[in-house]
Amino acid sequence: MEYLAKDTITLLYFLLPGFLAAWVFFGLTAHPRREPFDRVIQALILTVIIKALSFGVRKLWWIIWHPWHPFGLWDDEKDVVVSVLLAVALGIVFAVSANWDLAHWPLRKLKVTKRTSYPSEWYSGFHRFQREVILHLKGDRRLTGWADEWPDQSDRGHFIIQNPQWLDDFGNRVPMTQIMRTMVAARDVEMVEFVFQPEELEGKTLDGIKQAQQPLADMHKTKEVANERHTEQPTAAGTENGQVTKGDRVLNVQEPAAARS
């Protein structure tokens, strides 16, 4: 048991640079943390890279400093310091590469892969298309505005929307003049739309946009009229019992005096 504990401490000490690099990487990116076994494998891979870089630094050190110089003596303390610095630097390099898609971008150009370095399509969409958005909320509500911040996952976190405005069924904006920013929970958002920038709508007039959106407005209007007719239609059973159902209310219908007599 004591031998096993000693080996465990030795293994953790060996993998410490890799764990440090992984900690820096996950702290600077939106990638979710992996399972414990995957973390050990990742730390092992990073440790191998760090050890290889440390070996190169040690060789370069001996070339620059002569052995009889005080700085020319490579010892365990210098090895630990160099490993820590390389781990931090490696974690930052990998984080920058993941946040800006630097690793997969040239591979996509070479037709090697179609994947990106981003953790999900959700994060990729908000990172690539930084513009005004329309949030479809629960309860058939729509909110538009500039997304200052957005959650890393679609099921948790919050949106911070600058200059928020409500949208009605016909696309009319209802500004909230007293609100500078509003916070919306991601769990209340059912769908997200990314709005074109004004300069991207060159050649498209306002009348043309309204004409293109007219079928959608007509569909909403027809649906609203059909719902109103459905709620106002009395049920047969209710009429027979002297009651009329209107929406979620039940109205009593009194017979005329002549009919009762």
Buried (B, 14 or more C-beta within 10 A) or exposed (E): EEEEEEEEEEEEEEBBBBBBBBBBBBEBBBBEEEEEEEBBEBBBEBBEBBBEBBEEBEEEBEEEBEEEEEEEEBEEEBBBEBBBBBBBBBBBBBBEBBBEBEBBEEBEEEEEEEEBBBBBEBBBBBBEBEEBBBBBBEEEEBBBBBBEEBBBEBEEEBBBBBBBBBBEBEBEEEEEEEEEBBEBBBEBBEEBEBBEEEEEEEEEEEEEEEEEEEEEBEEBEEEEEEEEEEEEEEEEEBEEEEBBBEEEEEEEEEEEEEEEE
